[in-house]
Amino acid sequence: MTDLPGRARQETGGRLTEHRLTLTVVICSYTMARWPDLVAAVASLQRQYSPADEVLLVVDHCPELAVRAAGVLAGVRVVANEAQAGLSGARNTGAALAEGDVVAFLDDDATADPGWTERLLAGYRDDRVLGVGGLVRPRWETGRPAWFPPEFDWVVGCSYLGMPEHTARVRNFISANMSFRRAELIAAGGFRPDLGRIGSRPLGCEETELCIRLAAGRPEAELRYEPTARVSHRVPEGRTNWSYFQSRCYAEGLSKAIVARCAGRGPALASERRYLRSTVPRGMARAIRPGGGGPRELGALAVGVVVTLTGYTVGRLRRPGGTGRLVGPAHRARAPGGAR
């Protein structure tokens, strides 16, 4: 292996030569309402110490946004979602049309630290690594609510207390900050279109199911969490109320039930079992200590667990619907060519 970030070694004519991995960053967006966030996300990519080779904006069935972005966002390739409407379909379109060896996904309401691309690519020096994900910090518009436990920051799409603090092998990434080898992502079939957010519907776990599927296909491979690859995720006021907290917990339970049906309960719930046995009890112990979060935070921890488990139970009792295609029409645009 080489010490240089973003480089790999490949065999050419019987000799090992260094090969610089190329990077495409995909941003998916579906509404004009997030235009200021989108501009900030793109600007953060332009400030990278090691700029991406390509920035791809996938517009999910919003022609007005596509026209405006194409006319304003310099250095960004704007394309329409060619697959099923929703975040999974948009990401599949981005992966299919990307030119880079590595495809990174950044949310349209997140901004990347200047070293983000460099830190992600450094993980791919190890040929066993299929994907690298990083830390997602909440950027609270109106401040963190006093009752909101950090163990539940996943509710607002961010890394939560209890995740590894150092580089580690993980089951899955937080979707606002993740990357994959493009050839492996395409070969695995991409994100399931029956999972993930469509518009404002708060369902998710499409990245969890994909990561489990990738690992199942390559047991010797690794999905690596790199907390020094950091992004900040905006949390608007509308996501800091009790109603959103409960609806998002319930939706997470529903989504996990679908993942368990697809991947089996063992792989789908392994991290969740550790979370319930270790992370949540530690949070409750912290809440009741002097100077801790107090009764409101303790209550939020308990209610969050109960509502999530309720969603999971309801999801398990529902009859499974159609799963849809794993590979959208965009995947036929260009066959995976492996590492370049």
N, C-alpha and C positions, 0 to 999 in steps of 0.2 A: 504494500500500500504506500501511497505518497503522503507527505505531510501537508500538501497544499490543499486549501479548501476548494471544494467543487471540482476536484480532479479524481479520475479513476484510472485504473490500468487495464488495458485490453490487449489481446494477442492479435498481432497483424503480421502475416507472413512468417509465423513461427517465433516472432519476437514480441516481448512485452513493451508497449509504448504508453506514454501518458496521454490521457484524453480528458479535455476540459468538459465537464458536464454543463449543458445549457439549461436555463431555467425560464419557464413561462409562469407568470403569476396570473391567475384567473380570479376576476371579481364578478360576481353575479348580482344583478339588481333588477327590480321589477316595478319601481314606482318613482315618480318625480318627487315625491315627498322627501326622499332621502338625498336629494341632489347635493346639498352642502356636505353631507357625510361622504358621498361618493367622491367629490372633488378633493376632500381632505385625504381620503384613502389613496387616491392616485398621487397626490402631492407627496405623501409619505414614501411612496415607492420611488419617486424621483429624487429623494434625498438619501437613498441607500448608498452605503460605502461601496458595495458591489452591485450595480444596477442589474435588474433582471434583463435577460435577452429579449423578452417579449412580455408585454402587458396586454391581457385579453379581457375585454369587458363583454360579458354575455348578458344581453337584455332579454328578460323573460316576458315576452308578449306585452311590451309597452312601446309602441312606435314613436311616441313623442320623446321618450327618454333616449331612444336610439338616435334620432335625428339630432337632438341637442348635444349628446355626448360626442357624436362623430364630428360635429362642428366646433367643439370647444376643447375637448381633452386631447391635447397634443401628445403624440407618442403612444397612443392607446389604440389598439385594433378593436373595433366595435363590431360585434356579430349578434345575430338574433338566435334565441333558443330554438334549435331545430327539433327538439324532442318534446316529450310531454311537459305541459306547463308545471312549474314548480322548481324548487331549488335543486332537487336531484337531477331533473332533466337538463337544467341550465348548466350544472356542473359537468354532466356527461357531454354536453355540446362543447364546453370549453376544453375538456380533456381530449376530445376527438379532433378538435381543430388546432390544438397547441402544437408548436414546433419544438418545444424544449424536451430534453431528456427527462427533466423533473418538472412536475406540475404542482405548483403551490396554490392554495386557496386562501384568499383574504376576504372577509366579509365587507360589504359595502358601507358598513357603519363602524369600521375598525381602522386604526392607523398603525403602521408598522414602525418599530424602532429602527434607527439607521443601520444597525448591524443584522437585521432580520434575515435577509437573503443569504448573507455570508454564513450565518450560524446554521441555517437550514442545510445549505449545500455541504457544509463541513461534515455533516453526519453521513453523507453518502460516500465518504472515503472508504467506508467498510462495505464491501460488496454484498454482505448479508442483509444490509439495511434496505427494506422496501419502502419505508416511509419515515418521515421525520415531522414531528409536531412540536409546538412550543407553548409558552405561557400566554394566557389571555387575561389581562388585568381589566377589571371594571373601571370605567370612567363615568362616575355617577353625575348626572346633570344637576341633581338637587341634593347630592350627598347620600351616603348610605343610610337607610332607615335604621334606627336604633335597634329594632327587633330582628333585623335581617341577618341570620347566622352565616358566617363565611363558609361553612360546610355546604351551604346551599347556593353558592355562587353559580353553580351550573344552571340554575333557574334562569339566569340572565345571560347564559352563553359564555361563561367565563370559568377559568380555572378555580378550583375550590380548595379550601383548607383540608388537607389529607392527601393531596396528590404528592408525588415525589418532589423533593426540593433540589435534586441533582439529576444529571443525565441518567435515564433508566429505560429499560424495556417495559413497554406498556401494552395493554390490550387494544386501546383505541385512543384517538385524539379528540380534543375539543375542535369543533368544526370551523371555528373562526380563524384557526391557525394550524394548518396541516399541509403536508406535501407528500407526494408519492412519485416513484419512478413511473413515468408515463406508460411504458410498455407493460409493466405489471398491472397498472390500473386498468388499462384497456383489456388485457388478457383475462382479468378477473370479471369483466362485464360491467364495470362502473358501478354507480350508485343505483340502488333500487328505486324506481319511480313511484312505488306504492308507499315509500317511507319519505319522511322529510317534509319541510315546510312548503305549503302552497299559499302564496299571499301572506296573510296574517295568521293563518291557522298554526297554532303553536306545537304541532307534532314534530318529531325529530328522530334521532337515532340512526339515520341513514349512514352516517360515518362509522358508527359502532358496528353495524352489520357488515359494512364493506371491510373494515379492519379484521373482523373475525373471519370473513371469507378469504381474505388475503393470507392470513396466518394459517388457515386450514389447508390451503393449497401449497404452502411452503413452510412446513413446520420448523425447518432449520433457520428460517429467516427471522428478521427482527423489525419491529416497529418501535422507533426510538423517540422518547420524549426528551426534548432539549430545552430546559427552562430559560436559557439565555437567549433563545430566539423569541423575542417578546413583541406582543401587539397590545394595544389598548382598545377596548370595545365600549362604545358609548351605550350607556344605560339611561334611556329617557325616563321622565317622571312617571309615565304610564306603566312602567314595569317595576315600580317600587311600591305598589299598593298590595294590600292583602288579597284582593280578588285575583290579580295576575299571578301572584305567588301560588295560590291554590290551583288555578287553571293550568299553569305550566307543570306543576307537580303531577296533576291528574293526567295530562297529556303525555308526560314522560312515562308514566306507568303503562298507558295504552301502547305507546311505541315500543317499550321493552317487551310487552307481550307478543307483538308482531315479530320482533327480533328473535325471541325465544322459539317461536313457531318455525322461523326460517333456519336458525342456526343451532337449535337445541338449547335446553335450559342450562346445561353445564357451562358452555362457553358464554352464553348470553348473560348469565347472572353471576359469574365468578367475581367480578369486581364489585357488584352490588352487595354480595354477601359480606365481603370484607368491609365495605362501607357501613353496613348495618351493624356489624359486630365490633368495629373498631372506631371508625371516624365519628359516627353519630354519638356513641357513648362518651367519647372524649369531649365532643362539643357540649354535651349536656353537663358533664363534670365542670367544664370551664364556665358555663353559664351560671351555675349555682355558687361558684366561688366568689368571695368578696371582690368587688371590682369587675366581675364578669358581666355577661349580657343580661342577667336577671331573668325574672319570670317570663317576660315577653319573648325573649330569645329562646328560652327553654320551651315555651309553648310552640313557637314557630318550628323548632326542630321536631317536636312530637307530631304536630299537625302535618308537617311536610312529609314525614315518613308514612303516616296513616293515609293521607290522600294519594300519595304515589302508589302505595300498595293496593288501594282501592281501584285506581286506574288499571293497574296490572291485572287484578282479579277480573274486572269487567272485560278487559281485553282478552283474557284467556277463555272466558265464557262465550265470547262472540264467535259466530261461525266465520271461518276465514273467507275473505273475499278473493277476488282475482289479484294475483300478484303483479301482473303487468310484465313488460319486457325488461330484462336487465340491461339490454343494450338498445339505446335509442337509434333513430335513423342517422344521427350525426356520426355515430361510430363507424359508419361505412364510408365516411369521407376520405379517410386515409388509413390504411392498414398499419398496425404497429410495426415499426421497423427495428425494434429493440434499441439497445444503446447505440448512440451515434459515435 
